[in-house]
Amino acid sequence: MESSIIAELAEWEHTVSPAETGDPLWKLHAYRLSRYQLHCCLTDIRQVQPPLNRDGAEQLRRSVASICANLSEGYSRRTPVDRARFYSYALGSLREAAVWYLSLSSILPTTTLAHRLGLIAQERRLVLGVLKSVSKGMGSPGGQ
């Protein structure tokens, strides 16, 4: 991961409630990065000029929030098959979020767009790694 993203993430993590960072889910790096992406998304929605229409803002917010939601739900599932299903949903939400960000290319500053798409690419690599790890567990005896 880029050192600038690591530094941003570490700085942001200091602002997150101990109630959230104390959850075992917080250890999942893909989740922490997805929460940071949601933070950035909400900032973008508030600051973008001209303002997004309500439907566009809601679609972007929902797609980005869905990444966190599916990672957290998958993390909480007992079987590798269930975990893989929700992690796959998170991957789909990552791809949807990228499309929504690309749809804002005419109004988001180029550096902001590149940053957000970079975060999404990093999250995608992490989620693919988690999926690969979970899939290994599905092939083992008793893994399903």
N, C-alpha and C positions, 0 to 999 in steps of 0.2 A: 504494500500500500504506500502511496506517496507520503513523504514525511510531512508535507503541509496538511494533508487530511488527518494524519495521526495527531498533529498538534492541535488542529481545530477541534477534533473529537475529544481530546483530553481536556481542553479548555471548557468545552460545552458540558462535559460530564460533571464538572464541578458545580454546575447550576442545577443538576437533576436531584430531585428529592431522595433522601436516604431510604424512604419507603419503597421507591422503585429500584434503586441501585442495590438494595439488600435482598431483592428477590433472586433466587438462583438463575432465573432466566437471563439476568443481566450479564452472566458469564458468557453467554452466546454472543460472540462478536458481531455476527450478522444482525442480531436483534439490536444491539447498541447502535450500529451504523444506520439501521432503518429508523430508529427513533430520532437520530440526528437529522436524517433526511426529512422526516416529518417536521421537525423544528424549522429546518430551512424552507420547506414548502409553505408552511404557515406564514413565515416572514415574507416570502415571495408574494403570496396572495395579498398580504396587507400593503406591500410597497410597490407592486408593479404599476407602471403608468403607461398607457391609460389603464384604469382599473379593469380587472376581469369582470365579465358579467357573472351573475350569481351561479348560473349553470356550469360555466367553464371552471370557475373557482371550486365548485363543489366536486366536479369530476376529478380534478387534479388532487384535491384533498383526499377524496375517498380512495383513489388508486394508491396514493402514497401511504395512507393510514392502513390500508388493507395489507400492505407488506408486513408491518409490525404485528397486526392482528393475527395473520396466518402463521407467522413465525412463533408467536407466543402460544397459539393454539396447538401447533404441531409439537412444540417443545413439551407440552403437557400431556401428550398422548402416550399411551402405554406401549403400543405395538409399533414396530418399525413401519408396517404398512400404513397405519394411521398417520405416523409422523411424516412419512414420505408424501402422503396425499396433501397435507397442509403446507409442507415446504414447496411442493409443486405449485400450489395456489399462490404462494408468495412469489415464486418465480414469474408466474403469469402477471401478477400485479406489478412487479418490477418492469416488465416489458410494457404494460399499459401506461405506467407512470412516465416511461421514456417517451412514449408517443404524445402524451399530454404536454410534457415539457417541450417537445419539438414543435407542438402546435403554437407555443408561445414565442417562437424564435423571432417574430417580428416586434415583440414588445419587451422581452427580457434582454437585459444587457448581455452581450456576447460572452463576457467572462462568467457571468452568473449561470447562463445556460450550460457552458462548458463544465463548470464546477458541478452542477446538479447531475448532468449526464455522466460525469466522472464518478460521482458517488454511486449512481445507479449501476454503472459498470462494475465497480468494486463490490457492491452488494450482490450483484448477479454472480460474480466469481465465488463469493463466500457461500451463497445459497446452493450453487451447484456442487461445491465441496461438501456441504452438509448433506445434500441429497445423495451424493456418492457414498458417503460414510454410512448413512442410514440404509442404503440399498445393500451394502455388504452384510448388514445385520439381517436382512430379509432372506438371504440365502443360507444362513446357518441353521443347524437343527434347533427347533424351538424358537426361531427368530420371527415367526409369524404368529 
